[in-house]
Amino acid sequence: MIRVRDVYHAREQISDIVHVTPVLTSGQLSKHCGNQIFLKSEHLQRTGSFKIRGATNKVKQVVKEGASSVTAASSGNHGQAVAYIANRLNVPATIVVPTNASQCKINAIQKYNGKIIKCGTTSAERLPKAQKIAHQEMGVFIPPYDDPLIMAGQGTIGLEILEQIENVDVIIAPVGGGGLISGILTAVKEIKPSVKMIGVEPELANDTYLSLKNQEITAIPGTNTIADGLRTSQPGDLTFPILQKYLDDLILVKENEIKQALSFVMERMKQIIEPSSAVTIASVLFDKLPFKDKKVITVISGGNVDIQQINRLVVDTNF
Ligand SMILES: *Cc1c(COP(=O)(O)O)cnc(C)c1O
C-alpha cells in the first residue's frame, strides 16, 4: 500500500507542472443541504482534470529510468494528461482511443502532439493494444489508476485540501477505478484520521459499491453512464484495499440526478464541469448526506465536456 510519504514525494515531483487549484463556495448549495459546502476545483487544473497529477508523477519517473516513449489507453482525461506531460518532457506518446471517440477529445490529444491509434470500443480491447505498442517501441505503458505513482499523484489533492480549508469535516470524491480516492484517503487518513471520506458512484457503474459489500473485487458488465470517467468495470487490485481500509461511506446517484447537478453548477455557479464531477454535487443536492452543520469539501474532478454535446446533458432544475 502507498503511504503518505509517497504523496509528499509526488508533490515535490509534480509541483512545477500542476496547479494548486482554487476552492469555490456556494451559498445556495450550503443552505440547501445544511452544511458548509466547498468545491475543490480540478476542472480548472491543467488539461482540465486532476489526471495530470498522477500522470506527471508516473511519466517523470519512467523517463528518469530511461523510457523512450509512453502509451496509454484512454479517450478521455488520462489520455490528455499523458500526452501533455510526455510532450513537456519531449518523449513521444501514443494514445489508444476507441473508434467512436469524439473529435474534440482526439483534437485535445493531438494538440499535445500525442499520436492517436483507434481500436475497438471497450477498454478490454484498448488495453492489450496499448501494452503491445509499448512493448514494440520499448516504451512504457501508463495505467490510468492501478499504479502506486499514479495514486500518490492524485493524493496530492488531499494535501492541498487540508492546507486550504481549516477544520474540514468531510471530503466527497467520485470513484471510477479508485485512483483518485485511494490517493486522497492515504493522505488524509494518515494526517488527520478524524476527517470522514465519502465516495460517489453512478448507480449504473456501482462496481465499487458491490465490491465493498461483497468484500472482494466484483466486476460489472459494461455501462453507459453519462459519467464517462467512471465507467470502469471494477476497482483496481491496488486501489481497492485502501478503500476497504479507510472509506467511510459510498453513495450512489442516478443519471438524472447527475444531469440536474451539472445543470445546477452551470446555471448557478457559472462553472463548466463534466458529468463525472457532477456526481459529488448530486449527492449534496439530493439530500444523500446523513449529517448537518459540517464543513464538506466536494472534489470537482474535471471539466472536459464536449461543448457541442452539452444540450444532451443539460436539464431543467428547480433548486
Ligand atoms: C478519471 C476520472 C475520475 C475517476 O478517477 P479514478 O481514479 O478512476 O477513480 C473522476 N472524474 C474525472 C473527471 C476523471 O477523469
The ligand as an ORCA input file, in Angstrom:
! r2SCAN-3c Opt
* xyz 0 1
  C     -10.662      9.502    -14.110
  C     -11.701     10.402    -13.576
  C     -12.426     10.087    -12.407
  C     -12.244      8.782    -11.654
  O     -10.946      8.611    -11.173
  P     -10.423      7.162    -10.718
  O      -9.026      7.368    -10.309
  O     -10.553      6.253    -11.917
  O     -11.321      6.713     -9.619
  C     -13.332     11.010    -11.938
  N     -13.559     12.172    -12.587
  C     -12.908     12.507    -13.709
  C     -13.211     13.799    -14.352
  C     -11.942     11.636    -14.235
  O     -11.292     11.978    -15.359
*
